[in-house]
Every structure is written in structure tokens, then in C-alpha cells.
Amino acid sequence: MIARSKRYKNSFKDDLAEVDLPHAIEKLSTFEKVKFDETVEISMSLGVDPKQSAQTVRGVVNLPHGSGKETKVLVFTENAEEAKEFGADYAGLEDLISKVKDGWMDFDVALSTTSAMKSVRSIARVLGPRGLMPTPKAGTVTDDIKSGIEEVKAGRVEFKMDKTGAIAVVIGKRSFSPEQLQENAETAIEAISSSRPNGFKGKFIKSMHVSSTMSPSVRIAFTPAQ
């Protein structure tokens, strides 16, 4: 059993009732804070079957107020200098692939041009498990590198269902205003709801919570379209 801190226990008062999104965020703001600016995320339990590849849920969302995180962007491309001019933190191809093979992972998002993907696939087993493999579905394989970098830096975040059918997406920081968190959350919820697999029948989003890095979660009352 995990030992809970006094701060955590003071925040959690055994109130498991569902509340609407504005009240959930308001309640989150009343929890005791720690010494760093915690990340806030929305998490969901989905009704899909994670064993069926056709029911995989993943995508990206552009948060209106950004994620609050400084994102290091790596671009796999033959034109490294151009990518760096556009704002990439790291750019290159075979040199970066070699570094990744050696265990280097000092970046948050990896983009790739279409032509570079032929080489990037050689490290799919390294990047894939970490959620860093560029894919067209996530918008991280693109020949418009300038726009790709700008979107990531502006607050585009990726979401992907795990092996248990759960999904989580960052919506900001504890330092954000309740209004900013709510608008980001609404945008994220809409994006995930729109990612419902074709032909899926039943309740897509079974439950939803909001929490910060060190806080208990607050259950959100939500009635998605069936």
C-alpha cells in the first residue's frame, strides 16, 4: 500500500461525488500546493477494447492557452539548418538516429519529414514505447516543418490510449487560471470525443477525472454523446 503524505491526506476528504468541469477545476485549486508548478491533466477510462487495433485512440490537440511546458522539439530531416531556423531544438538525420540508438532522449516531441521516415523507422522500437515515434496520425510526420514546430511550441499535445483503455492529456499547470484550465480541458475533451473509433457502439468515455501531479483526482460528471 502506498503511503500518502500529510498534504495529500489534507487535500483528499473522501468526497468521491462527481461534479461538473468548472466545479472540478475549482475543487482542484483548493488542494494544497507543492513547491513546483504542478502539471494538470484530464484522464479518462474508455469503453473500447484495447486489444483491437481498430479501436486504438490517439491524436493531437491544440490547447488554446498552451500546455505551460517548454517543449524541446527534434526534427528528423535532411535540411537541418532550415529546421533550426524554424525553431527546432535539434535537427538532423543519421547523426540524431545514431544518438538515439545510443540512448540519448533529451527531447519531448519528434517530428519527421516524409522522406526522412525511411531512416527513422530503424529506431521505431526505441521511440515507439516512449510515445516519441513520428506518425502521420499524430501530425508529427509533415513536410511543413515550420508549421509543425510552431504548433508544438504553441501548445499542441498528443494523447494516446494505453494498454488498459485509459487515456490522459495535459491541460496546463496549477499556475493557470481556472478559466484557462477549463478552456483547455473543454478543447481536450472535444478532441478525444472526436477520436471515437468508427463503428464503435456503447459508452465511449466511461469515467473522467482531473488531477495535478501531486494531488488526488476529482471525478468529473460527463455525459458523452452515444
Secondary structure, DSSP 8 states (H G I E B T S, - for coil): -----HHHHHH--S----B-HHHHHHHHHHS---SS--EEEEEEEE-S-TT-GGG--EEEEE-TT--S----EEEE-S-HHHHHHTT-SEEESHHHHHHHHTT----SEEEE-TTTHHHHGGGHHHHGGGT----TTTT-B-S-HHHHHHHHHHTEEEEE--TTSEEEEEEEETTS-HHHHHHHHHHHHHHHHTT--TT--S-SEEEEEEEETTS--EEB------
